[in-house]
């Protein structure tokens, strides 16, 4: 699988990277894979920034399909040339467990911001994944959006491996940092009562401070709507914020709570304009992000 993945990533680089960069990478891959010398691997990992740009990969629909077939949830459309080249180098390092962890742990400890981005985004492609869970959880302590996003967004690793408490902590931090929740893989499947309560508490804190509430947070309470959540959603409906109103209506529509369905009857025109659930949430989330720019 590693060979297939390395081949796929290398092929994507060939479409946009310079020939100079590709030639350099080919030489480094031979050194890294055959010699397995940590110092040469670290040097190549660092020097990759001289040969590859932070420009998005050029991918076709077929590429995206292939990526998901190689690893479910793998979304290279959010990757750039530099992190792709670094991932190829990392995957080419000999995967003898003790030596591999010694090298990767040192790399994690000394990496700069862009190197951390490459490492954390590549978690679902790495070997020995379950033993990397503590490393991923520790990475969430960062307040650097680029690094946090590489773990939390467009990455299947957290949804697959994080315990509920750590998952909830990640989602809460995404809310606090105002990151796009619709890009968190597995968000709907891993909604839980504790996370819904956390989202509600956060909304109340924002309201108490006279501040707006991130509209996407209501997605977290949809399966758990009851009287107390209903009051919050009613409040959201009274705002003049179109995204708040849309998110509240969408939450009510997704809820199986009978009083929620009764409230919807008062908003037939607005409900009729809502897209299907996942599409609507992405639309709300992306529009909210645009308003922040």
Sine and cosine of phi, psi and omega as CSV:
sin_phi,cos_phi,sin_psi,cos_psi,sin_omega,cos_omega
0.00,0.00,-0.63,0.77,0.00,-1.00
-0.87,0.50,-0.65,0.76,0.00,-1.00
-0.91,0.42,-0.65,0.76,0.04,-1.00
-0.89,0.46,-0.69,0.72,-0.03,-1.00
-0.92,0.39,-0.71,0.71,0.03,-1.00
-0.87,0.49,-0.66,0.75,0.02,-1.00
-0.90,0.44,-0.68,0.73,0.01,-1.00
-0.89,0.46,-0.73,0.68,-0.02,-1.00
-0.91,0.41,-0.63,0.77,0.02,-1.00
-0.90,0.43,-0.65,0.76,0.02,-1.00
-0.90,0.45,-0.61,0.79,0.02,-1.00
-0.92,0.39,-0.59,0.81,0.03,-1.00
-0.91,0.41,-0.56,0.83,-0.06,-1.00
-0.88,0.47,-0.35,0.94,-0.04,-1.00
-0.99,0.16,-0.39,0.92,-0.10,-0.99
-0.76,-0.65,-0.38,0.92,-0.03,-1.00
-0.98,0.21,0.31,-0.95,0.03,-1.00
-0.97,0.24,0.40,-0.91,0.03,-1.00
-0.90,0.43,-0.57,0.82,0.05,-1.00
-0.86,0.50,-0.70,0.72,0.01,-1.00
-0.91,0.41,-0.67,0.74,-0.01,-1.00
-0.91,0.41,-0.64,0.77,0.03,-1.00
-0.91,0.42,-0.68,0.74,0.03,-1.00
-0.88,0.48,-0.70,0.71,-0.03,-1.00
-0.89,0.45,-0.65,0.76,0.01,-1.00
-0.87,0.49,-0.67,0.74,0.02,-1.00
-0.91,0.41,-0.68,0.73,-0.02,-1.00
-0.92,0.40,-0.61,0.79,0.00,-1.00
-0.89,0.45,-0.63,0.78,0.02,-1.00
-0.91,0.42,-0.68,0.73,0.01,-1.00
-0.90,0.45,-0.74,0.68,-0.08,-1.00
-0.91,0.41,-0.73,0.69,-0.10,-1.00
-0.96,0.29,-0.57,0.82,-0.06,-1.00
-1.00,0.05,-0.74,0.67,-0.08,-1.00
-0.99,0.12,-0.57,0.82,0.01,-1.00
0.87,0.49,0.52,0.86,-0.01,-1.00
-1.00,0.06,0.87,-0.50,-0.05,-1.00
-0.82,0.58,-0.68,0.73,-0.06,-1.00
-0.88,0.48,-0.64,0.77,0.00,-1.00
-0.94,0.34,-0.59,0.81,0.05,-1.00
-0.90,0.43,-0.73,0.68,0.01,-1.00
-0.87,0.49,-0.66,0.75,-0.01,-1.00
-0.90,0.43,-0.70,0.71,0.01,-1.00
-0.91,0.42,-0.66,0.75,-0.01,-1.00
-0.87,0.50,-0.65,0.76,0.01,-1.00
-0.96,0.29,-0.69,0.72,-0.09,-1.00
-0.96,0.29,-0.21,0.98,-0.01,-1.00
-0.83,0.56,-0.47,0.88,-0.02,-1.00
-0.92,0.39,-0.28,0.96,0.04,-1.00
-0.98,0.18,-0.34,0.94,-0.15,-0.99
-0.90,-0.44,-0.26,0.96,-0.04,-1.00
-0.77,-0.64,0.59,-0.81,-0.06,-1.00
-1.00,-0.08,0.29,-0.96,0.10,-0.99
-1.00,-0.02,0.85,0.53,0.05,-1.00
-0.93,-0.37,0.61,-0.79,-0.03,-1.00
-0.86,0.51,0.51,-0.86,0.05,-1.00
-0.93,0.36,0.45,-0.89,0.08,-1.00
-0.99,-0.12,0.95,-0.32,-0.13,-0.99
-0.79,-0.61,0.57,-0.82,0.07,-1.00
-0.99,-0.12,0.18,-0.98,0.06,-1.00
-0.87,0.50,-0.58,0.81,0.02,-1.00
-0.92,0.39,-0.58,0.81,0.06,-1.00
-0.88,0.48,-0.69,0.72,-0.02,-1.00
-0.90,0.43,-0.61,0.79,0.04,-1.00
-0.91,0.43,-0.70,0.71,0.02,-1.00
-0.88,0.47,-0.68,0.73,0.00,-1.00
-0.85,0.52,-0.70,0.72,-0.02,-1.00
-0.94,0.35,-0.50,0.87,0.05,-1.00
-0.95,0.32,-0.57,0.82,0.04,-1.00
-0.93,0.37,-0.73,0.69,0.05,-1.00
-0.58,-0.81,0.88,-0.47,-0.01,-1.00
-0.84,0.54,0.81,-0.58,0.01,-1.00
1.00,-0.03,-0.06,1.00,0.02,-1.00
-0.95,0.33,0.85,-0.53,-0.07,-1.00
-0.83,-0.56,0.98,0.21,-0.04,-1.00
-0.93,0.37,-0.15,0.99,0.05,-1.00
-0.90,0.44,-0.28,0.96,0.04,-1.00
-0.99,-0.14,0.07,1.00,-0.04,-1.00
-1.00,-0.08,0.39,-0.92,0.09,-1.00
-0.92,-0.39,0.11,-0.99,-0.05,-1.00
-0.86,0.51,-0.71,0.70,-0.10,-0.99
-0.89,0.45,-0.75,0.66,-0.03,-1.00
-0.93,0.37,-0.48,0.88,0.04,-1.00
-0.92,0.38,-0.71,0.70,0.03,-1.00
-0.88,0.48,-0.67,0.75,0.01,-1.00
-0.92,0.40,-0.57,0.82,0.04,-1.00
-0.92,0.39,-0.64,0.76,0.04,-1.00
-0.87,0.48,-0.67,0.74,0.04,-1.00
-0.88,0.47,-0.70,0.71,-0.02,-1.00
-0.89,0.45,-0.67,0.74,-0.02,-1.00
-0.94,0.35,-0.37,0.93,-0.03,-1.00
-1.00,0.07,-0.21,0.98,0.01,-1.00
-0.94,0.34,0.72,-0.70,-0.05,-1.00
-0.78,0.63,0.77,-0.64,-0.12,-0.99
-0.99,-0.10,0.81,0.59,0.19,-0.98
-1.00,0.04,0.88,-0.47,-0.30,-0.95
-0.74,0.67,-0.82,0.57,-0.09,-1.00
-0.89,0.46,-0.73,0.69,-0.02,-1.00
-0.93,0.37,-0.60,0.80,0.00,-1.00
-0.90,0.44,-0.72,0.70,0.01,-1.00
-0.92,0.39,-0.59,0.81,0.03,-1.00
-0.88,0.48,-0.68,0.73,-0.01,-1.00
-0.94,0.35,-0.72,0.69,-0.06,-1.00
-0.93,0.37,-0.63,0.78,0.03,-1.00
-0.89,0.46,-0.65,0.76,0.04,-1.00
-0.91,0.41,-0.62,0.78,0.00,-1.00
-0.91,0.41,-0.70,0.71,0.04,-1.00
-0.86,0.50,-0.64,0.77,-0.07,-1.00
-0.95,0.31,-0.45,0.89,-0.10,-1.00
-0.94,-0.35,-0.04,1.00,-0.12,-0.99
-0.92,0.39,0.53,-0.85,0.14,-0.99
-1.00,0.05,-0.08,-1.00,-0.11,-0.99
-0.85,0.53,-0.75,0.66,-0.05,-1.00
-0.94,0.33,-0.53,0.85,0.07,-1.00
-0.94,0.35,-0.62,0.78,0.08,-1.00
-0.89,0.45,-0.64,0.77,0.04,-1.00
-0.83,0.56,-0.74,0.68,-0.01,-1.00
-0.90,0.43,-0.68,0.73,-0.05,-1.00
-0.91,0.41,-0.75,0.66,-0.06,-1.00
-0.94,0.34,-0.61,0.79,0.03,-1.00
-0.91,0.42,-0.47,0.88,-0.03,-1.00
-1.00,0.07,0.02,1.00,-0.03,-1.00
-0.77,0.64,-0.71,0.70,-0.04,-1.00
-0.93,0.36,-0.17,0.98,-0.01,-1.00
-0.98,-0.19,-0.17,0.98,-0.07,-1.00
-0.98,0.18,0.39,-0.92,0.14,-0.99
-0.97,0.22,0.15,-0.99,0.10,-0.99
0.82,0.58,0.71,0.70,-0.19,-0.98
-0.89,0.46,-0.69,0.73,-0.07,-1.00
-0.88,0.48,-0.48,0.87,0.02,-1.00
-0.99,0.15,-0.10,1.00,0.05,-1.00
-1.00,-0.09,-0.07,1.00,-0.03,-1.00
-0.84,0.55,-0.75,0.66,0.01,-1.00
-0.86,0.51,-0.58,0.81,0.02,-1.00
-0.90,0.43,-0.67,0.74,0.00,-1.00
-0.92,0.40,-0.67,0.74,0.01,-1.00
-0.90,0.44,-0.66,0.75,0.03,-1.00
-0.89,0.46,-0.56,0.83,0.00,-1.00
-0.90,0.44,-0.40,0.92,-0.02,-1.00
-0.94,0.33,-0.14,0.99,0.01,-1.00
-0.95,0.31,-0.26,0.97,-0.04,-1.00
-0.92,0.40,0.48,-0.88,0.14,-0.99
-0.94,-0.34,0.19,0.98,0.05,-1.00
-1.00,0.03,0.89,-0.45,-0.09,-1.00
-0.84,0.55,-0.67,0.74,-0.03,-1.00
-0.84,0.54,-0.68,0.73,-0.02,-1.00
-0.97,0.24,-0.71,0.71,0.03,-1.00
-0.85,0.52,-0.71,0.71,-0.02,-1.00
-0.88,0.48,-0.57,0.82,-0.04,-1.00
-0.91,0.42,-0.41,0.91,0.06,-1.00
-1.00,-0.02,-0.76,0.66,-0.20,-0.98
-0.99,0.12,-0.52,0.85,-0.13,-0.99
-0.95,-0.31,0.64,-0.77,0.08,-1.00
0.80,0.60,0.56,0.83,-0.06,-1.00
-0.71,-0.70,0.87,-0.48,-0.05,-1.00
-0.97,0.23,-0.15,0.99,-0.10,-0.99
-0.88,0.47,-0.77,0.64,-0.04,-1.00
-0.87,0.49,-0.70,0.72,-0.03,-1.00
-0.89,0.46,-0.54,0.84,-0.04,-1.00
-0.98,0.19,-0.58,0.81,-0.21,-0.98
-0.88,-0.48,-0.40,0.92,-0.13,-0.99
-0.95,0.32,0.72,-0.70,0.19,-0.98
-0.88,0.48,0.36,-0.93,-0.10,-1.00
-0.83,0.55,-0.68,0.73,-0.05,-1.00
-0.88,0.47,-0.66,0.75,0.00,-1.00
-0.96,0.29,-0.58,0.81,0.09,-1.00
-0.87,0.49,-0.74,0.67,0.00,-1.00
-0.88,0.47,-0.63,0.77,0.03,-1.00
-0.88,0.47,-0.65,0.76,0.01,-1.00
-0.90,0.43,-0.72,0.69,-0.02,-1.00
-0.91,0.42,-0.66,0.75,0.03,-1.00
-0.87,0.49,-0.67,0.74,0.00,-1.00
-0.92,0.40,-0.58,0.81,0.07,-1.00
-0.88,0.47,-0.62,0.78,0.05,-1.00
-0.92,0.40,-0.73,0.68,-0.02,-1.00
-0.87,0.49,-0.62,0.79,0.00,-1.00
-1.00,0.06,-0.01,1.00,0.03,-1.00
0.87,0.49,0.65,0.76,0.06,-1.00
-1.00,0.06,0.41,-0.91,-0.05,-1.00
-0.95,0.32,0.95,-0.30,-0.06,-1.00
-0.90,0.43,-0.49,0.87,-0.04,-1.00
-0.91,0.41,-0.23,0.97,0.03,-1.00
-1.00,-0.08,0.09,1.00,0.11,-0.99
-1.00,0.07,0.91,-0.41,-0.01,-1.00
-0.93,0.38,0.67,-0.75,0.04,-1.00
0.98,0.21,0.23,0.97,-0.07,-1.00
-0.86,0.51,-0.74,0.68,-0.04,-1.00
-0.92,0.38,-0.69,0.72,-0.05,-1.00
-0.90,0.44,-0.47,0.88,-0.07,-1.00
-0.96,-0.29,0.30,0.96,0.15,-0.99
-0.90,0.44,0.56,-0.83,-0.03,-1.00
-0.47,-0.88,0.35,-0.94,-0.07,-1.00
-0.84,0.54,-0.62,0.78,-0.01,-1.00
-0.90,0.43,-0.64,0.76,0.00,-1.00
-0.93,0.37,-0.62,0.78,0.05,-1.00
-0.88,0.48,-0.67,0.75,0.01,-1.00
-0.91,0.41,-0.62,0.79,0.04,-1.00
-0.89,0.46,-0.70,0.71,0.00,-1.00
-0.88,0.47,-0.66,0.75,0.01,-1.00
-0.90,0.44,-0.71,0.71,0.01,-1.00
-0.87,0.49,-0.65,0.76,0.00,-1.00
-0.90,0.43,-0.67,0.74,0.02,-1.00
-0.88,0.48,-0.67,0.74,-0.01,-1.00
-0.91,0.42,-0.60,0.80,0.05,-1.00
-0.90,0.44,-0.66,0.75,0.01,-1.00
-0.90,0.43,-0.71,0.71,0.01,-1.00
-0.88,0.47,-0.68,0.74,-0.02,-1.00
-0.89,0.46,-0.49,0.87,0.00,-1.00
-1.00,-0.01,0.08,1.00,0.01,-1.00
0.95,0.32,0.47,0.88,-0.06,-1.00
-0.91,-0.41,0.36,-0.93,0.00,-1.00
-0.95,0.31,0.40,-0.92,0.03,-1.00
-0.97,-0.26,0.70,-0.72,0.06,-1.00
-0.88,0.48,0.89,-0.47,-0.14,-0.99
-0.88,0.47,-0.50,0.87,-0.05,-1.00
-0.91,0.41,-0.30,0.95,-0.08,-1.00
-0.91,0.42,-0.40,0.91,-0.02,-1.00
-0.93,0.37,-0.33,0.94,0.07,-1.00
-0.87,0.49,-0.49,0.87,-0.06,-1.00
-0.96,0.29,-0.31,0.95,-0.08,-1.00
-0.97,-0.23,-0.10,0.99,-0.10,-0.99
-0.76,0.65,-0.73,0.68,-0.05,-1.00
-0.96,0.27,-0.15,0.99,-0.16,-0.99
-0.87,-0.50,0.28,0.96,-0.05,-1.00
-0.86,0.51,0.77,-0.64,0.10,-1.00
-0.61,-0.79,-0.27,-0.96,-0.06,-1.00
-0.86,0.51,-0.67,0.74,-0.05,-1.00
-0.93,0.36,-0.64,0.76,0.05,-1.00
-0.94,0.35,-0.53,0.85,0.00,-1.00
-0.89,0.46,-0.62,0.78,0.04,-1.00
-0.90,0.43,-0.63,0.78,0.04,-1.00
-0.90,0.43,-0.67,0.74,-0.02,-1.00
-0.93,0.37,-0.57,0.82,0.09,-1.00
-0.88,0.47,-0.65,0.76,0.02,-1.00
-0.90,0.43,-0.66,0.75,0.03,-1.00
-0.88,0.47,-0.58,0.82,0.00,-1.00
-0.94,0.34,-0.36,0.93,-0.02,-1.00
-1.00,0.05,-0.12,0.99,0.02,-1.00
-0.96,0.27,0.20,-0.98,0.06,-1.00
-0.99,-0.16,0.18,0.98,-0.01,-1.00
-1.00,0.06,0.91,-0.41,-0.07,-1.00
-0.88,0.48,-0.61,0.79,-0.01,-1.00
-0.94,0.34,-0.59,0.81,0.08,-1.00
-0.88,0.47,-0.70,0.72,-0.02,-1.00
-0.90,0.44,-0.71,0.70,0.01,-1.00
-0.88,0.48,-0.69,0.72,-0.03,-1.00
-0.92,0.39,-0.62,0.79,0.03,-1.00
-0.91,0.42,-0.69,0.72,0.02,-1.00
-0.90,0.44,-0.65,0.76,0.01,-1.00
-0.91,0.42,-0.65,0.76,0.05,-1.00
-0.89,0.45,-0.68,0.73,0.03,-1.00
-0.90,0.44,-0.63,0.78,-0.01,-1.00
-0.92,0.40,-0.56,0.83,-0.01,-1.00
-0.98,0.21,-0.34,0.94,-0.08,-1.00
-0.97,0.23,0.55,-0.83,0.07,-1.00
-1.00,-0.08,0.05,1.00,-0.05,-1.00
-0.97,0.26,0.85,-0.53,-0.13,-0.99
-0.84,0.55,-0.72,0.70,0.03,-1.00
-0.86,0.51,-0.47,0.88,0.04,-1.00
-0.92,0.40,-0.65,0.76,0.00,-1.00
-0.92,0.39,-0.53,0.85,0.02,-1.00
-0.92,0.38,-0.62,0.78,0.03,-1.00
-0.90,0.44,-0.61,0.79,-0.03,-1.00
-0.86,0.52,-0.50,0.87,-0.03,-1.00
-0.89,0.45,-0.33,0.94,0.02,-1.00
-0.99,0.11,-0.10,0.99,-0.04,-1.00
-0.77,-0.64,0.78,0.62,-0.10,-1.00
-0.88,0.47,-0.63,0.78,-0.05,-1.00
-0.93,0.37,-0.71,0.70,-0.01,-1.00
-0.91,0.41,-0.65,0.76,0.00,-1.00
-0.90,0.44,-0.60,0.80,-0.02,-1.00
-0.90,0.43,-0.42,0.91,-0.03,-1.00
-1.00,0.00,-0.12,0.99,-0.02,-1.00
-0.96,0.30,0.65,-0.76,0.08,-1.00
-0.96,0.26,0.04,-1.00,0.13,-0.99
-0.87,0.49,0.41,-0.91,-0.24,-0.97
-0.77,0.64,-0.87,0.49,-0.08,-1.00
-0.88,0.48,-0.66,0.75,0.01,-1.00
-0.90,0.43,-0.68,0.74,-0.01,-1.00
-0.90,0.44,-0.67,0.74,0.00,-1.00
-0.91,0.42,-0.63,0.78,0.04,-1.00
-0.91,0.42,-0.64,0.77,0.02,-1.00
-0.89,0.45,-0.70,0.71,0.02,-1.00
-0.89,0.45,-0.72,0.70,-0.03,-1.00
-0.90,0.43,-0.70,0.72,-0.01,-1.00
-0.93,0.36,-0.59,0.81,0.04,-1.00
-0.92,0.39,-0.64,0.77,0.04,-1.00
-0.88,0.48,-0.67,0.75,0.02,-1.00
-0.89,0.45,-0.61,0.79,0.01,-1.00
-0.91,0.42,-0.57,0.82,-0.01,-1.00
-0.94,0.34,-0.32,0.95,-0.03,-1.00
-1.00,0.06,-0.29,0.96,-0.05,-1.00
-0.95,0.31,0.00,0.00,0.00,0.00
